[in-house]
Every structure is written in C-alpha cells, then in structure tokens.
C-alpha cells in the first residue's frame, strides 16, 4: 500500500537529501523537515519546513494534514563528537520524543526510525544479527541515544498503537557528505597530499548511499511486512579502514601516508552486519561494493568541485 503523505525529518542531510530525491522520482507526496536549508537540491529546499525539532512547542504546533508515515532521520550522528559533547546525545533523545508526541497527538500510526550499528557495541558476535543487543556493550553517548530512542519508539507502539520500523544503518557513504566522516575526510586529505589518520585497526561494514536508500524505500513499500521489528541495512561485508585509505591514495596517486593512531574513545573496532533478515523480508539486495562505491563517491565529489 502506497503511503499518502510522508514526513521526513533531517531532509537536508546526506541521507535525507538522497531519500527525498528518490521518493520524488517515485511520485510520493513528501514533506521535508530540517533546521537547515537544503544546499544540494533547490526543489527539496523550496518544500522544506525549517524548524528546530528540539523546540517541542513548535513541533506540536505544526499544521500538517494527511501524514501517513514519518521517516525520522534527524540526529547528531558523529560518534566521537558526542563523546566530546554528550549534550548532543540528549538532543537526539529529545527530538525523537518530540516527533513521537507529534505522531501521538496527530494520530499518525506509522514511523520509520534510522538507528545505527553503534548500538551493538564491541560485542563478539560477527556478523551481528538484530537480536544481538546488550546495554552492557554500549560504547558511547551516541549509541546510548539510539538505544534510548528505539526503546521510546517501542513504548509508544505498546501504549499508543504507533507502528514502527527500526533500520540500523551502517557507515553510509557517498554523495552529499561534507562532514569529517572517514571516507570524505580521506578523499579530501589524499587529494591534497596530506597524511591520512586511521584511529585503530578497525573493520567496518560500509554501505553506499543508494543501497541505504533502497533499504529505506523497501521498508516503506513493504511496511505491512517491515512493521514492528528492526533490520540491519548494510552491505553485509567487513572491510578494514586501512584498506580504504590505501584505495583512495592509489586513486589519486597521492603522496599521502597512512598514520595508524590509537583507537578513539567510544568507537567500535569491528562490525559486520547480518543482513539476512532484510534480504528475506524486504528483498533488500545491496549492489555496490566498497571498491565501486569509493570510485563513484570520488567521481561525484570531483565533479561537484568539493575539493
């Protein structure tokens, strides 16, 4: 069943921008919510309602009709930044609470929440299935905020009948990312012949942006199957951060060196997702390998003159 109208929070971010583009292509009626302008897409920017989701009164005062589904992407999402400033973790919880209250008061019965691989922590289970959750493995305020938000969402389902889908995303990379996340940071540094710093000998499950968006849209279009459970949305294979640095240096034939430093507080050392549940229930099938995805990402940044 196609949703009547979808409200998307965090619509000016990397994932939000690409998701809105794809939903517009598919002729969905969307409402974009963000505290920032969308600097990437003028069509999305014109339809963006600018609001700070921390302001509960303003959120609850939103006059929006016929919202059938909320996709809640908005969050402070840089793990180490939230170690330095844990108030940002509290903000994640507050914004999610405000969105749930908006849904409850306006009788919106469906929500999709973008959670994170960080909630699994440095547990021994690899690949990680959705059931491998233990609060004793929580490594950071960011992970704690996502665990808290998942719990809030489940409580609103049980108390107020709001159905949910939780998507645990993993190391999303690609277009529209100007942050200091590892891949855009490495591209920037290699292009400028600066040294690439790797914090810890990490293995992660990197997911190209369009594969991530496919997973989100599949959870929308198969909501009758995806509701009231969680899914890992990832590529399903681990890759070392050092090998990514090597590939990016090789692409530019850069003089950059790789410097391996001590792992930073709060960051995971190894994560590989078990995506079998998403494959079975959603027919999710990520297509972009890390090697192909990095080449696509670099090409996009160079064409858009971001370096």
Secondary structure, 3 states (H helix, E strand, C coil): CCCCCEEEECCCCHHHHHHHHHHHHCCCCEEEEECCCCCCCHHHHHCEEECCCCCHHHHHCCCCCCCCEEEECCCCCCHHHHHHCCHHHHHHHHHHHHHHHHHHHCCCCEEEEEEEHHHHCCCCCCCECCCCCCHHHCCCHHHHHHHHHHHHHHHHHHHHCCEEEEEEECCEECCCCCCCCHHHHHHHHHHCCCCEEEECCCEECCEEHHHHHHHHHHHHHCHHHHCCEEEEECCCCCEEHHHHHHHHHHHHCCCCCEEEECCCCCCCCECCECCHHHHHHHCCCCCCCHHHHHHHHHHHHHHCCCC
